[in-house]
Amino acid sequence: MTAATARLDLRLDAHDKHRIAKAAALRGLPVSAFVRQAVLREADNAIAAAAVVMLSEEESRRFLAALDAPFQPNEPLRQAMQNAAALVPR
């Protein structure tokens, strides 16, 4: 097991500390392990939620239609592709 390399301090009122200690005891864990597990689980949930994009039904239809449509580069992209092609020796 690796040793902890950083600390996280927080202030709680007595009621919250008691609730956390009771929950940790019910799980058979030290308070620090219980808090670490709970906080990391919440952190993973927050990170996962931020990585998901939710589309409405109409947005989903428009997105899928755009994927199905043939590729049509705009003028700046056409120019960039021409410039890139000029840089590549044949």
A tleap script that builds the chain and sets N, CA, C and O, in Angstrom:
source leaprc.protein.ff14SB
mol = sequence {
  NMET THR ALA ALA THR ALA ARG LEU ASP LEU
  ARG LEU ASP ALA HIE ASP LYS HIE ARG ILE
  ALA LYS ALA ALA ALA LEU ARG GLY LEU PRO
  VAL SER ALA PHE VAL ARG GLN ALA VAL LEU
  ARG GLU ALA ASP ASN ALA ILE ALA ALA ALA
  ALA VAL VAL MET LEU SER GLU GLU GLU SER
  ARG ARG PHE LEU ALA ALA LEU ASP ALA PRO
  PHE GLN PRO ASN GLU PRO LEU ARG GLN ALA
  MET GLN ASN ALA ALA ALA LEU VAL PRO CARG
}
set mol.1.N position { 0.850 -1.174 0.000 }
set mol.1.CA position { 0.000 0.000 0.000 }
set mol.1.C position { 0.894 1.236 0.000 }
set mol.1.O position { 1.888 1.277 0.726 }
set mol.2.N position { 0.559 2.227 -0.793 }
set mol.2.CA position { 1.360 3.437 -0.849 }
set mol.2.C position { 0.922 4.409 0.238 }
set mol.2.O position { -0.243 4.446 0.634 }
set mol.3.N position { 1.880 5.191 0.708 }
set mol.3.CA position { 1.571 6.185 1.736 }
set mol.3.C position { 0.910 7.395 1.101 }
set mol.3.O position { 1.172 7.722 -0.057 }
set mol.4.N position { 0.055 8.054 1.862 }
set mol.4.CA position { -0.598 9.270 1.368 }
set mol.4.C position { 0.457 10.347 1.177 }
set mol.4.O position { 1.387 10.466 1.975 }
set mol.5.N position { 0.306 11.131 0.113 }
set mol.5.CA position { 1.276 12.176 -0.175 }
set mol.5.C position { 0.691 13.567 -0.058 }
set mol.5.O position { 1.428 14.547 -0.167 }
set mol.6.N position { -0.600 13.686 0.160 }
set mol.6.CA position { -1.236 14.994 0.273 }
set mol.6.C position { -2.347 14.916 1.304 }
set mol.6.O position { -2.920 13.855 1.550 }
set mol.7.N position { -2.637 16.054 1.896 }
set mol.7.CA position { -3.705 16.127 2.896 }
set mol.7.C position { -4.856 16.953 2.357 }
set mol.7.O position { -4.680 17.817 1.498 }
set mol.8.N position { -6.019 16.671 2.874 }
set mol.8.CA position { -7.209 17.467 2.592 }
set mol.8.C position { -7.901 17.704 3.921 }
set mol.8.O position { -8.367 16.764 4.564 }
set mol.9.N position { -7.967 18.949 4.325 }
set mol.9.CA position { -8.618 19.292 5.587 }
set mol.9.C position { -9.956 19.945 5.297 }
set mol.9.O position { -10.088 20.703 4.336 }
set mol.10.N position { -10.942 19.654 6.123 }
set mol.10.CA position { -12.224 20.322 5.987 }
set mol.10.C position { -12.844 20.511 7.360 }
set mol.10.O position { -12.568 19.764 8.298 }
set mol.11.N position { -13.673 21.508 7.451 }
set mol.11.CA position { -14.359 21.806 8.712 }
set mol.11.C position { -15.794 21.296 8.623 }
set mol.11.O position { -16.482 21.491 7.621 }
set mol.12.N position { -16.223 20.642 9.692 }
set mol.12.CA position { -17.576 20.101 9.775 }
set mol.12.C position { -18.200 20.520 11.087 }
set mol.12.O position { -17.501 20.733 12.078 }
set mol.13.N position { -19.506 20.637 11.093 }
set mol.13.CA position { -20.139 20.821 12.396 }
set mol.13.C position { -20.236 19.438 13.050 }
set mol.13.O position { -20.071 18.412 12.391 }
set mol.14.N position { -20.504 19.434 14.341 }
set mol.14.CA position { -20.489 18.187 15.108 }
set mol.14.C position { -21.506 17.175 14.579 }
set mol.14.O position { -21.239 15.974 14.567 }
set mol.15.N position { -22.668 17.660 14.142 }
set mol.15.CA position { -23.701 16.754 13.630 }
set mol.15.C position { -23.223 16.039 12.359 }
set mol.15.O position { -23.388 14.826 12.228 }
set mol.16.N position { -22.633 16.790 11.431 }
set mol.16.CA position { -22.139 16.173 10.195 }
set mol.16.C position { -21.017 15.173 10.487 }
set mol.16.O position { -20.978 14.090 9.904 }
set mol.17.N position { -20.106 15.543 11.393 }
set mol.17.CA position { -19.005 14.638 11.734 }
set mol.17.C position { -19.549 13.341 12.337 }
set mol.17.O position { -19.051 12.257 12.035 }
set mol.18.N position { -20.563 13.454 13.182 }
set mol.18.CA position { -21.166 12.272 13.792 }
set mol.18.C position { -21.813 11.382 12.727 }
set mol.18.O position { -21.661 10.161 12.759 }
set mol.19.N position { -22.530 11.992 11.790 }
set mol.19.CA position { -23.168 11.210 10.702 }
set mol.19.C position { -22.122 10.463 9.891 }
set mol.19.O position { -22.299 9.288 9.571 }
set mol.20.N position { -21.035 11.143 9.559 }
set mol.20.CA position { -19.975 10.511 8.766 }
set mol.20.C position { -19.334 9.375 9.561 }
set mol.20.O position { -19.105 8.296 9.014 }
set mol.21.N position { -19.047 9.597 10.825 }
set mol.21.CA position { -18.447 8.554 11.663 }
set mol.21.C position { -19.377 7.352 11.781 }
set mol.21.O position { -18.921 6.210 11.734 }
set mol.22.N position { -20.674 7.600 11.933 }
set mol.22.CA position { -21.641 6.503 12.031 }
set mol.22.C position { -21.680 5.701 10.732 }
set mol.22.O position { -21.680 4.470 10.759 }
set mol.23.N position { -21.712 6.402 9.590 }
set mol.23.CA position { -21.736 5.713 8.290 }
set mol.23.C position { -20.457 4.911 8.078 }
set mol.23.O position { -20.503 3.788 7.576 }
set mol.24.N position { -19.328 5.477 8.457 }
set mol.24.CA position { -18.061 4.758 8.320 }
set mol.24.C position { -18.067 3.495 9.181 }
set mol.24.O position { -17.627 2.432 8.742 }
set mol.25.N position { -18.565 3.621 10.397 }
set mol.25.CA position { -18.632 2.459 11.283 }
set mol.25.C position { -19.540 1.379 10.710 }
set mol.25.O position { -19.228 0.191 10.793 }
set mol.26.N position { -20.659 1.791 10.130 }
set mol.26.CA position { -21.573 0.810 9.524 }
set mol.26.C position { -20.913 0.061 8.368 }
set mol.26.O position { -21.238 -1.098 8.106 }
set mol.27.N position { -19.992 0.722 7.682 }
set mol.27.CA position { -19.260 0.072 6.591 }
set mol.27.C position { -18.009 -0.639 7.077 }
set mol.27.O position { -17.346 -1.335 6.307 }
set mol.28.N position { -17.683 -0.467 8.351 }
set mol.28.CA position { -16.490 -1.109 8.893 }
set mol.28.C position { -15.211 -0.449 8.417 }
set mol.28.O position { -14.185 -1.112 8.267 }
set mol.29.N position { -15.264 0.844 8.180 }
set mol.29.CA position { -14.108 1.579 7.665 }
set mol.29.C position { -13.708 2.681 8.629 }
set mol.29.O position { -14.541 3.212 9.363 }
set mol.30.N position { -12.414 3.021 8.620 }
set mol.30.CA position { -12.015 4.238 9.327 }
set mol.30.C position { -12.666 5.446 8.633 }
set mol.30.O position { -12.952 5.400 7.437 }
set mol.31.N position { -12.892 6.505 9.382 }
set mol.31.CA position { -13.533 7.694 8.811 }
set mol.31.C position { -12.761 8.192 7.599 }
set mol.31.O position { -13.365 8.542 6.586 }
set mol.32.N position { -11.434 8.228 7.687 }
set mol.32.CA position { -10.641 8.760 6.563 }
set mol.32.C position { -10.840 7.926 5.292 }
set mol.32.O position { -10.950 8.488 4.202 }
set mol.33.N position { -10.886 6.605 5.416 }
set mol.33.CA position { -11.096 5.743 4.245 }
set mol.33.C position { -12.498 5.930 3.685 }
set mol.33.O position { -12.692 5.979 2.470 }
set mol.34.N position { -13.481 6.036 4.588 }
set mol.34.CA position { -14.861 6.244 4.146 }
set mol.34.C position { -14.999 7.553 3.385 }
set mol.34.O position { -15.598 7.597 2.310 }
set mol.35.N position { -14.437 8.625 3.952 }
set mol.35.CA position { -14.510 9.940 3.303 }
set mol.35.C position { -13.772 9.911 1.970 }
set mol.35.O position { -14.285 10.426 0.977 }
set mol.36.N position { -12.580 9.321 1.926 }
set mol.36.CA position { -11.814 9.238 0.685 }
set mol.36.C position { -12.615 8.521 -0.405 }
set mol.36.O position { -12.685 8.998 -1.537 }
set mol.37.N position { -13.219 7.377 -0.066 }
set mol.37.CA position { -14.005 6.635 -1.050 }
set mol.37.C position { -15.188 7.455 -1.544 }
set mol.37.O position { -15.460 7.497 -2.744 }
set mol.38.N position { -15.891 8.104 -0.625 }
set mol.38.CA position { -17.077 8.879 -1.001 }
set mol.38.C position { -16.697 10.067 -1.879 }
set mol.38.O position { -17.359 10.348 -2.878 }
set mol.39.N position { -15.642 10.753 -1.503 }
set mol.39.CA position { -15.229 11.931 -2.268 }
set mol.39.C position { -14.727 11.524 -3.654 }
set mol.39.O position { -15.063 12.173 -4.645 }
set mol.40.N position { -13.940 10.476 -3.735 }
set mol.40.CA position { -13.447 10.030 -5.045 }
set mol.40.C position { -14.584 9.552 -5.946 }
set mol.40.O position { -14.565 9.789 -7.154 }
set mol.41.N position { -15.568 8.884 -5.358 }
set mol.41.CA position { -16.735 8.444 -6.141 }
set mol.41.C position { -17.479 9.661 -6.696 }
set mol.41.O position { -17.866 9.672 -7.865 }
set mol.42.N position { -17.678 10.682 -5.865 }
set mol.42.CA position { -18.356 11.906 -6.315 }
set mol.42.C position { -17.525 12.633 -7.364 }
set mol.42.O position { -18.074 13.175 -8.323 }
set mol.43.N position { -16.207 12.647 -7.190 }
set mol.43.CA position { -15.333 13.286 -8.175 }
set mol.43.C position { -15.449 12.581 -9.522 }
set mol.43.O position { -15.546 13.235 -10.560 }
set mol.44.N position { -15.440 11.254 -9.509 }
set mol.44.CA position { -15.597 10.495 -10.759 }
set mol.44.C position { -16.936 10.799 -11.411 }
set mol.44.O position { -17.007 10.937 -12.633 }
set mol.45.N position { -17.999 10.905 -10.621 }
set mol.45.CA position { -19.322 11.224 -11.166 }
set mol.45.C position { -19.336 12.611 -11.800 }
set mol.45.O position { -19.890 12.796 -12.884 }
set mol.46.N position { -18.730 13.580 -11.130 }
set mol.46.CA position { -18.697 14.947 -11.658 }
set mol.46.C position { -17.900 15.015 -12.955 }
set mol.46.O position { -18.304 15.687 -13.904 }
set mol.47.N position { -16.774 14.321 -12.993 }
set mol.47.CA position { -15.948 14.307 -14.199 }
set mol.47.C position { -16.681 13.621 -15.342 }
set mol.47.O position { -16.656 14.108 -16.472 }
set mol.48.N position { -17.330 12.502 -15.064 }
set mol.48.CA position { -18.080 11.788 -16.100 }
set mol.48.C position { -19.243 12.631 -16.615 }
set mol.48.O position { -19.505 12.662 -17.818 }
set mol.49.N position { -19.937 13.312 -15.713 }
set mol.49.CA position { -21.076 14.139 -16.128 }
set mol.49.C position { -20.617 15.289 -17.018 }
set mol.49.O position { -21.331 15.683 -17.940 }
set mol.50.N position { -19.444 15.823 -16.753 }
set mol.50.CA position { -18.933 16.931 -17.561 }
set mol.50.C position { -18.488 16.454 -18.946 }
set mol.50.O position { -18.403 17.251 -19.880 }
set mol.51.N position { -18.208 15.170 -19.078 }
set mol.51.CA position { -17.733 14.626 -20.346 }
set mol.51.C position { -18.872 14.211 -21.272 }
set mol.51.O position { -18.635 13.899 -22.439 }
set mol.52.N position { -20.091 14.204 -20.772 }
set mol.52.CA position { -21.239 13.748 -21.552 }
set mol.52.C position { -21.996 14.953 -22.103 }
set mol.52.O position { -22.262 15.918 -21.387 }
set mol.53.N position { -22.330 14.879 -23.369 }
set mol.53.CA position { -23.138 15.918 -23.996 }
set mol.53.C position { -24.529 15.341 -24.235 }
set mol.53.O position { -24.684 14.305 -24.880 }
set mol.54.N position { -25.516 16.017 -23.713 }
set mol.54.CA position { -26.889 15.567 -23.886 }
set mol.54.C position { -27.551 16.403 -24.980 }
set mol.54.O position { -27.498 17.632 -24.956 }
set mol.55.N position { -28.166 15.726 -25.928 }
set mol.55.CA position { -28.853 16.405 -27.017 }
set mol.55.C position { -30.349 16.143 -26.914 }
set mol.55.O position { -30.782 15.068 -26.500 }
set mol.56.N position { -31.118 17.140 -27.295 }
set mol.56.CA position { -32.558 16.934 -27.378 }
set mol.56.C position { -32.841 16.027 -28.579 }
set mol.56.O position { -31.941 15.723 -29.362 }
set mol.57.N position { -34.072 15.609 -28.713 }
set mol.57.CA position { -34.441 14.752 -29.845 }
set mol.57.C position { -34.168 15.473 -31.171 }
set mol.57.O position { -33.629 14.881 -32.106 }
set mol.58.N position { -34.544 16.749 -31.243 }
set mol.58.CA position { -34.313 17.533 -32.463 }
set mol.58.C position { -32.821 17.715 -32.727 }
set mol.58.O position { -32.377 17.583 -33.868 }
set mol.59.N position { -32.053 18.012 -31.703 }
set mol.59.CA position { -30.605 18.160 -31.875 }
set mol.59.C position { -29.971 16.852 -32.330 }
set mol.59.O position { -29.056 16.854 -33.154 }
set mol.60.N position { -30.457 15.743 -31.797 }
set mol.60.CA position { -29.939 14.430 -32.208 }
set mol.60.C position { -30.214 14.183 -33.686 }
set mol.60.O position { -29.343 13.698 -34.409 }
set mol.61.N position { -31.418 14.513 -34.135 }
set mol.61.CA position { -31.752 14.331 -35.558 }
set mol.61.C position { -30.852 15.183 -36.443 }
set mol.61.O position { -30.337 14.706 -37.454 }
set mol.62.N position { -30.662 16.454 -36.059 }
set mol.62.CA position { -29.822 17.356 -36.853 }
set mol.62.C position { -28.368 16.878 -36.877 }
set mol.62.O position { -27.702 16.948 -37.910 }
set mol.63.N position { -27.882 16.393 -35.731 }
set mol.63.CA position { -26.509 15.902 -35.653 }
set mol.63.C position { -26.325 14.680 -36.552 }
set mol.63.O position { -25.354 14.605 -37.306 }
set mol.64.N position { -27.246 13.730 -36.477 }
set mol.64.CA position { -27.137 12.532 -37.306 }
set mol.64.C position { -27.277 12.867 -38.786 }
set mol.64.O position { -26.608 12.259 -39.623 }
set mol.65.N position { -28.131 13.821 -39.117 }
set mol.65.CA position { -28.260 14.243 -40.519 }
set mol.65.C position { -26.966 14.866 -41.007 }
set mol.65.O position { -26.557 14.635 -42.145 }
set mol.66.N position { -26.321 15.650 -40.162 }
set mol.66.CA position { -25.037 16.259 -40.549 }
set mol.66.C position { -23.975 15.195 -40.759 }
set mol.66.O position { -23.141 15.326 -41.655 }
set mol.67.N position { -23.989 14.135 -39.943 }
set mol.67.CA position { -23.027 13.049 -40.130 }
set mol.67.C position { -23.280 12.290 -41.436 }
set mol.67.O position { -22.345 11.845 -42.102 }
set mol.68.N position { -24.559 12.152 -41.787 }
set mol.68.CA position { -24.910 11.418 -43.001 }
set mol.68.C position { -24.698 12.233 -44.272 }
set mol.68.O position { -24.576 11.668 -45.359 }
set mol.69.N position { -24.654 13.551 -44.143 }
set mol.69.CA position { -24.518 14.417 -45.328 }
set mol.69.C position { -23.106 14.297 -45.905 }
set mol.69.O position { -22.145 14.081 -45.166 }
set mol.70.N position { -22.985 14.440 -47.237 }
set mol.70.CA position { -21.640 14.401 -47.828 }
set mol.70.C position { -20.801 15.566 -47.309 }
set mol.70.O position { -21.320 16.638 -46.994 }
set mol.71.N position { -19.503 15.331 -47.229 }
set mol.71.CA position { -18.570 16.347 -46.738 }
set mol.71.C position { -18.490 17.510 -47.720 }
set mol.71.O position { -18.268 17.307 -48.914 }
set mol.72.N position { -18.667 18.707 -47.222 }
set mol.72.CA position { -18.589 19.918 -48.041 }
set mol.72.C position { -17.638 20.907 -47.365 }
set mol.72.O position { -18.069 21.672 -46.502 }
set mol.73.N position { -16.351 20.909 -47.739 }
set mol.73.CA position { -15.433 21.852 -47.099 }
set mol.73.C position { -15.786 23.286 -47.461 }
set mol.73.O position { -16.163 23.575 -48.597 }
set mol.74.N position { -15.661 24.190 -46.476 }
set mol.74.CA position { -15.904 25.603 -46.759 }
set mol.74.C position { -14.642 26.211 -47.375 }
set mol.74.O position { -13.611 25.546 -47.479 }
set mol.75.N position { -14.730 27.455 -47.775 }
set mol.75.CA position { -13.616 28.092 -48.486 }
set mol.75.C position { -12.339 28.155 -47.643 }
set mol.75.O position { -11.274 27.833 -48.170 }
set mol.76.N position { -12.382 28.550 -46.373 }
set mol.76.CA position { -11.135 28.545 -45.595 }
set mol.76.C position { -10.499 27.158 -45.504 }
set mol.76.O position { -9.274 27.040 -45.530 }
set mol.77.N position { -11.316 26.110 -45.398 }
set mol.77.CA position { -10.764 24.767 -45.342 }
set mol.77.C position { -10.178 24.366 -46.690 }
set mol.77.O position { -9.117 23.742 -46.735 }
set mol.78.N position { -10.843 24.709 -47.784 }
set mol.78.CA position { -10.301 24.419 -49.117 }
set mol.78.C position { -8.934 25.087 -49.293 }
set mol.78.O position { -7.997 24.476 -49.808 }
set mol.79.N position { -8.834 26.335 -48.864 }
set mol.79.CA position { -7.567 27.070 -48.979 }
set mol.79.C position { -6.491 26.412 -48.123 }
set mol.79.O position { -5.349 26.268 -48.558 }
set mol.80.N position { -6.854 26.014 -46.912 }
set mol.80.CA position { -5.884 25.355 -46.030 }
set mol.80.C position { -5.416 24.034 -46.626 }
set mol.80.O position { -4.236 23.699 -46.526 }
set mol.81.N position { -6.324 23.277 -47.246 }
set mol.81.CA position { -5.938 22.010 -47.876 }
set mol.81.C position { -5.015 22.248 -49.060 }
set mol.81.O position { -4.079 21.476 -49.272 }
set mol.82.N position { -5.256 23.302 -49.840 }
set mol.82.CA position { -4.377 23.640 -50.958 }
set mol.82.C position { -2.999 24.041 -50.457 }
set mol.82.O position { -1.982 23.626 -51.012 }
set mol.83.N position { -2.973 24.857 -49.395 }
set mol.83.CA position { -1.686 25.261 -48.833 }
set mol.83.C position { -0.915 24.065 -48.298 }
set mol.83.O position { 0.299 23.976 -48.484 }
set mol.84.N position { -1.598 23.156 -47.645 }
set mol.84.CA position { -0.941 21.963 -47.117 }
set mol.84.C position { -0.417 21.076 -48.240 }
set mol.84.O position { 0.677 20.519 -48.144 }
set mol.85.N position { -1.209 20.948 -49.307 }
set mol.85.CA position { -0.780 20.130 -50.433 }
set mol.85.C position { 0.467 20.726 -51.088 }
set mol.85.O position { 1.327 19.987 -51.567 }
set mol.86.N position { 0.568 22.043 -51.113 }
set mol.86.CA position { 1.740 22.695 -51.717 }
set mol.86.C position { 3.001 22.441 -50.889 }
set mol.86.O position { 4.104 22.499 -51.433 }
set mol.87.N position { 2.871 22.167 -49.614 }
set mol.87.CA position { 4.019 21.935 -48.736 }
set mol.87.C position { 4.547 20.513 -48.824 }
set mol.87.O position { 5.694 20.248 -48.464 }
set mol.88.N position { 3.710 19.596 -49.304 }
set mol.88.CA position { 4.087 18.180 -49.354 }
set mol.88.C position { 4.720 17.891 -50.718 }
set mol.88.O position { 4.078 18.066 -51.754 }
set mol.89.N position { 5.992 17.443 -50.715 }
set mol.89.CA position { 6.629 17.108 -51.997 }
set mol.89.C position { 5.988 15.868 -52.622 }
set mol.89.O position { 5.556 14.953 -51.921 }
set mol.90.N position { 5.938 15.860 -53.923 }
set mol.90.CA position { 5.332 14.721 -54.619 }
set mol.90.C position { 6.373 13.806 -55.175 }
set mol.90.O position { 6.040 12.795 -55.793 }
savepdb mol mol.pdb
quit
